[in-house]
């Protein structure tokens, strides 16, 4: 699943690439490090993937950095309020994002995942859980998603290996994506374990 239409609606918005997938009992979320201002690369090693809520949630964001950090902090506040319930927190954040006059101006997309769920959250009020346990966002989201899907189906790579290779492919195609990749991984809950 990719979401580029929201990005196209943002004048002059050129993002990054964030890829998240579940494979072989692991969750892996990857992001590149490039920050672009206009037609100039101003930073090569930005960290766009990080852990929040006592390292139980991994978030990745594409878009304006300050806006994305604001949203990450707001999501963490919702997680505190709802005792780490990612589904409820994501829905409440999306509601606020869509209805709040200030938040509606934020130019970012976010992926949030824990060891049971994975969501794409947008300013349109979208909270989307993918059918196939894989999401790609940002300007390189489509090539990263395509490469990762092929690798999941046709290789013996683990989750980290897949996102690493898929991000390299995206970087070779997308001028707003580089190969300075940050990856966070987490073991998934086994069937029968209690969800929180």
N, C-alpha and C positions, 0 to 999 in steps of 0.2 A: 504494500500500500504506500502510495506517495501522496503528498499534498503540496502542489506547486501553485495552484490557482490563487490561494490566499497571497502568496508571495508576488504573483504577477499583478495583483491589485495594489501593491505598495509601490508608489512611484520611486524609481531609482534604487529599489531594494535588490541587493545582491548578497546572497547568503553564503553559507558554508555547506558542509555535508555532515549529516548525523545519520548513523545507521545503527539500528538495534535489532537483535534477533535472539530467539531461543533455539538452542540446538544441542542435542546430546546431553541434556540435563544441566545446561548452563545458559545464563543470560549474558550477552556481551553487547555493550554499547560503545560505539566509537565515534570520534569527531576529529576533524582535521584542525590545524592550528592557525590557518591563515585569516588575517583581518584585512579587509580591503576598504579603502576610503576612496570613492570615485574610481579612478583607473590606476590607483597606486596601492601596492601591498605595504601596509604600515606595521604589520607584526606577523611573524612566522610561527610562533609557538604559544598561541593563546590556548587556554584550557576551557573547552566548551562542553565538556562532559565532567560531571562531578557527582559525588555522593552527598546526600542530605539525610536528615532525620536519623541520626545515630548510625549512619552508613547503611541503612536498610533500603533506601530508595536511590536509584541512579537516574539522573536527569541529563538530558542533552538538549542544547538549544541552537537554533539557527536564527539569525537576524541581528538587530542592533544589540550590542553587548550589554549596555546599561539596561535596556528594556528586558532582556532575557534574565539578567541577574535580579531585577525587580520581581519578575514573575517567579523565579526560583525561590526567592525569599517568601513571597506570598504563598506559594505552594507549601513550603515548609511550615508556615504559620497554620495553614489549613490542616496539615498532617498532625501538628501538635493538638489542634482543637478536636480533631476526630480520631485521636489515638492511633495514628498510623494507617488508617483505612484509606488506601490510595484511591479506590474507586470514588468514595464520597468526597475526598479532598479534591480530586481532579474535576468532578462535576461542579463543586462549589466554586473553584477557581475559574472555570469556564463561564459560569453564570456571572461572576463579578466582572470578568474580562469583557464580556459582551455588553453588559449593562452600565458599567461605570464610565463616565465621560472621559476621565483621565486614562484609564486602562485601555479603552478602545483605540487610543492613538499608538499604543505600543506595537512595534514592528518586530515580531518574533513568533516563532513556532517552538513547541516544546515536546519532547518525548519524556515520559516518566515511566519507570518500571521498577517493580520489586520482584521477589522470587515467585510470585504467582500471576501477576498481571502486567500488561504493558499498554500504554495509551499514548496517542497523539493528542495534544491539546492545542487548540487554536483560538484566536480572538473572535472567530465567527461563532463561538459557542460549541465548537466541535470537541467531543471527547470520544475518540475512536479507538476501539480495541481491534487489532487486525485479525483476520481469519486465519492467516498462515504464520503467525508468530514472527513477523518481520515488518519493520517500518523503515523507510528512508525519507528524510526531509532535507530541505535546503536546495541550493542550486545544483548540487551533484547527487541529489537523492535518487533520481531515476537510474542513472548508471550504477550507483552503489547497490541499489535494491536488485537490479537485474543481475549483476555479477554475483551477489550473495545468494540469490535464488538458484542460479545455475550451480554454484559451488555446493550448496546444501544438497542438491539433488544428485550431483555427479562427482563428489569427491569424498575423501575420508577425513577432511580437515575438521578440527573441533570448532566451537563457536568463535573463539578468539582468532584462530587461523583464517576462518571465513571472513570475518569483518576486516581483518588486516589486509587480505588480498583484495577484497571488494573495494575498500577505501583507496587502495593504490590504483585500481582501475578507474575509479571516479576521478582521482587527482590527475590522471593522464588525459581525461576528457573535459573536465570542468576547470575553467581558468580561475574560479573563486575557491578552489580546493587545493590544498597542498598535501605532501606526504608526511608531515609532522603530526602523526596520529596518536591520540590519547585513547586508550581503551580501559574501560572498567568492566569487570566481570563478577558474576555472582552465581552460586549454585541455586538451582531451582528446587522448590519443595517437591518431594516425592508424592505420588498419588496416595491418598489416605492420610497425609499429614494435615493437621488442622490449620485452616487459613486464619489470619488475623484481620 
